Amino acid sequence: MLVVMLASSVIVILVGTYVAARLGLRAVRAGGLPEFSVAVALGSFAAVAYPTLLMAVFLRGHVDPLVLRVLAVICVIAYAFTVGGIAFFTYSVYRRGVLWARALTGFTVVLVVAAALFSIDAWRPDGTRANLYGAKLFNACFVLTFAWAAVEALRYYAMLRRRLALGLADPVIGNRFLLWGLGSAVSTACNVGMGVLTYSGNSDNVPINGMLQSISGFVSAATWLLTFAPPQRYLAWVRRRAGVVDVGGSESSL
C-alpha cells in the first residue's frame, strides 16, 4: 500500500504541476479568470501541498518539530487555496452573477479560512496535533467544493449531450465536462470516506486512508490531464467515437 500511495503522490505532483503551469500560461495570454482559478488550485495542491506533506512524512522523527510545524502550516495554506480556487472556478464557469452561487462561494471561502486557522492553531510545538477540528472542517470544504463541481459539470454535460445528438456541439468540449464531473465525483466520494474515518476517530487507519487517497490521486491526475492538457491522439479518438472528422485539437477549457 505504501508503494501505491507513493506512486499516486508522485503522479499527482508531476501531472498537477504540469497542467497548472499550462493553464497559468494560458490565463496570462488570454486573461482567462477560470483558467487562472484552476491553475492556482492545482498548483497549490500538486506543487505545494503534496510535496510538503510528503516531506513532513519522511522527515518526521528526523528533524526539529518546529520544521514539521512550518511544513504543516504551508500545507494548510495550500489546501485553502485549492478549495478556494475550485469553488471560484465552478462559480465563474457555471453560475457567474447568480446570487445563491455567489453566496455559496463566499461561504466556502469563509469555511476554508476557518479550517486553515483551526488547523494551524491545532499544531503543537512538538509537531503533533492537539485536535482534529481543522481536519474535519477541511474535509467538509473538499466534499462541498467537489460535490458542487461534479453536479455542475455533469449537468452541463447532459445539456451538451442533447446538442451533440443534433451536431450542434463539439464532442471534445462535452467530453471535458464529463471527465471533470466524474473526476470531481470520485474526489467527493473519497473525501466522504476519509471524512467518516476522521469523524469516527480512525483517521490514522493507514490501509483504508491510503486506498482512498490513492484512488483519488490516480483519478484526479487522469482527469486533470485529459480535461486541460489532452494528447492529440485522445482528442482524435473522442471525435472519431462521436463520428466527427478530426480537424485538430481544441484549446478551450471548461
C-alpha positions in Angstrom: 0.0 0.0 0.0 2.9 2.4 0.8 4.3 1.9 -2.7 0.9 2.6 -4.3 0.4 5.7 -2.1 3.9 7.0 -3.1 3.3 6.3 -6.8 -0.1 8.1 -6.6 1.5 11.1 -4.9 4.3 11.3 -7.4 1.9 11.2 -10.3 -0.3 13.9 -8.7 2.7 16.1 -8.2 4.0 15.7 -11.8 0.7 15.9 -13.6 -0.9 18.5 -11.5 2.2 20.8 -11.7 2.4 20.4 -15.4 -1.3 21.1 -16.0 -1.3 24.0 -13.6 1.7 25.6 -15.5 -0.1 25.2 -18.8 -3.3 26.7 -17.5 -1.4 29.5 -15.9 0.4 30.4 -19.1 -2.9 30.2 -21.0 -4.6 32.5 -18.4 -1.8 35.0 -18.7 -2.0 35.1 -22.5 -5.8 35.2 -22.7 -6.7 36.8 -19.4 -9.0 33.9 -18.5 -10.1 34.1 -14.9 -11.5 30.5 -14.8 -8.2 29.1 -16.1 -6.3 31.2 -13.6 -8.5 29.8 -10.8 -7.9 26.2 -11.7 -4.1 26.9 -12.2 -4.0 28.3 -8.6 -6.0 25.4 -7.3 -4.0 22.6 -9.0 -0.7 24.4 -8.5 -1.3 24.8 -4.7 -2.4 21.2 -4.4 0.1 19.4 -6.6 3.2 21.7 -6.4 2.9 22.8 -2.8 0.6 20.8 -0.6 1.5 17.3 -1.7 5.3 17.8 -1.8 5.1 19.5 1.6 3.0 16.6 3.0 5.5 14.0 1.7 8.4 15.9 3.2 6.7 16.0 6.6 6.0 12.3 6.5 9.6 11.3 5.6 11.2 13.9 7.9 9.1 13.0 11.0 11.4 11.9 13.8 14.5 13.2 12.0 14.2 17.0 12.2 13.3 19.6 14.8 9.5 19.5 15.4 9.4 23.2 14.5 10.3 22.2 10.9 7.3 19.9 10.9 5.0 22.7 12.2 6.2 25.0 9.4 5.6 22.4 6.8 2.1 21.8 8.2 1.3 25.5 8.0 2.5 25.7 4.4 0.4 22.6 3.5 -2.7 24.0 5.2 -2.4 27.3 3.3 -2.0 25.5 0.0 -5.1 23.4 0.8 -7.0 26.6 1.4 -6.0 28.0 -2.0 -7.0 24.7 -3.6 -10.5 24.8 -2.2 -11.0 28.5 -2.9 -9.7 28.1 -6.5 -12.0 25.2 -7.3 -15.0 27.0 -5.8 -14.4 30.2 -7.7 -13.8 28.2 -10.9 -17.2 26.5 -10.5 -18.9 29.8 -9.8 -17.2 31.7 -12.7 -17.9 29.0 -15.3 -21.4 27.9 -14.5 -23.1 30.4 -12.2 -21.5 33.8 -12.6 -23.7 36.5 -11.3 -26.2 34.1 -9.7 -26.9 35.2 -6.1 -27.0 31.8 -4.4 -23.9 30.6 -6.2 -22.1 33.8 -5.1 -23.3 33.2 -1.5 -22.1 29.5 -1.7 -18.7 30.6 -3.0 -18.4 33.1 -0.2 -19.5 30.6 2.4 -16.9 28.1 1.1 -14.1 30.7 1.3 -15.1 31.6 4.9 -15.3 27.9 5.8 -11.9 27.1 4.4 -10.3 30.1 6.1 -11.7 28.9 9.4 -10.4 25.4 8.6 -7.0 26.8 8.0 -6.9 28.8 11.2 -8.1 25.8 13.3 -5.6 23.6 11.6 -2.7 25.9 12.2 -3.7 26.5 15.8 -4.0 22.8 16.4 -0.3 22.0 15.8 1.7 21.9 19.0 5.3 22.9 19.1 6.4 19.3 19.2 4.8 18.7 15.7 1.8 16.8 16.9 -1.9 17.9 16.6 -3.9 18.9 19.6 -7.3 18.2 17.9 -8.8 17.4 14.5 -11.2 20.4 14.3 -9.3 21.8 11.3 -9.1 18.5 9.6 -12.8 17.9 9.9 -13.6 21.4 8.5 -11.1 20.9 5.6 -12.8 17.6 4.8 -16.2 19.3 4.8 -14.8 22.0 2.4 -13.4 19.5 0.0 -16.7 17.5 0.0 -18.7 20.6 -0.6 -16.5 22.1 -3.3 -16.0 18.9 -5.3 -19.6 17.9 -5.0 -20.7 21.2 -6.4 -18.2 21.0 -9.2 -19.4 17.4 -10.0 -23.1 18.4 -10.1 -22.5 21.5 -12.3 -20.1 19.7 -14.8 -22.4 16.7 -15.2 -25.5 18.9 -15.5 -23.8 20.8 -18.3 -22.6 17.6 -20.0 -26.2 16.4 -20.1 -27.2 19.7 -21.8 -24.4 19.3 -24.3 -25.2 15.7 -25.0 -28.6 16.7 -26.4 -26.9 19.2 -28.6 -24.3 16.7 -29.6 -27.0 14.4 -30.9 -28.0 17.3 -33.3 -24.4 18.1 -34.3 -24.6 21.4 -32.5 -21.8 20.9 -30.0 -18.1 19.9 -30.0 -17.7 16.4 -28.7 -14.3 17.3 -27.2 -15.9 20.0 -25.1 -18.6 17.7 -24.0 -16.0 15.0 -23.1 -14.2 17.5 -20.9 -17.2 18.4 -18.9 -17.9 14.7 -18.5 -14.4 14.0 -17.3 -14.3 16.9 -14.9 -17.7 15.9 -13.5 -16.7 12.2 -13.0 -13.3 13.2 -11.5 -14.9 15.6 -9.1 -17.5 12.9 -8.1 -14.7 10.4 -7.3 -12.9 13.0 -5.3 -16.1 13.8 -3.4 -16.7 10.1 -2.6 -13.1 9.6 -1.5 -13.3 12.6 0.7 -16.5 11.4 2.2 -14.8 8.1 3.1 -11.8 9.9 4.6 -14.3 12.2 6.5 -16.0 9.1 8.0 -12.7 7.9 9.3 -11.8 11.3 10.7 -15.1 11.8 12.4 -15.1 8.3 13.9 -11.6 8.8 15.3 -9.9 6.4 12.8 -8.0 9.0 10.8 -4.8 7.0 11.4 -6.2 3.9 9.6 -3.4 3.8 7.1 -4.7 1.0 4.8 -8.2 2.5 4.2 -7.0 6.1 4.2 -4.2 5.1 1.8 -6.5 3.3 -0.5 -8.9 6.3 -0.7 -6.1 8.8 -1.2 -4.5 6.6 -3.9 -7.8 6.2 -5.8 -8.5 9.9 -5.6 -4.9 10.7 -6.7 -4.8 8.4 -9.8 -8.3 9.5 -10.9 -7.6 13.2 -10.3 -4.3 13.1 -12.3 -6.0 11.4 -15.2 -8.9 13.9 -15.1 -6.6 16.9 -15.0 -4.5 15.7 -17.9 -7.4 14.6 -20.2 -9.5 17.7 -19.4 -7.0 20.5 -19.6 -4.0 19.1 -21.5 -5.2 16.1 -23.5 -2.9 14.4 -26.0 -3.9 14.8 -29.7 -4.5 11.1 -30.0 -7.1 11.2 -27.3 -8.8 14.2 -28.9 -8.9 12.3 -32.2 -10.3 9.2 -30.5 -13.1 11.3 -28.9 -14.0 12.8 -32.3 -13.9 9.5 -34.1 -16.1 8.0 -31.4 -18.6 10.8 -31.9 -18.5 10.4 -35.7 -16.8 13.8 -36.3 -13.9 14.3 -38.7 -10.8 15.3 -36.7 -9.7 18.8 -37.6 -7.1 19.4 -34.8 -7.1 19.9 -31.1 -9.2 22.3 -29.1 -7.6 24.8 -26.7 -10.8 25.5 -25.0 -11.1 24.7 -21.3 -14.3 24.0 -19.5 
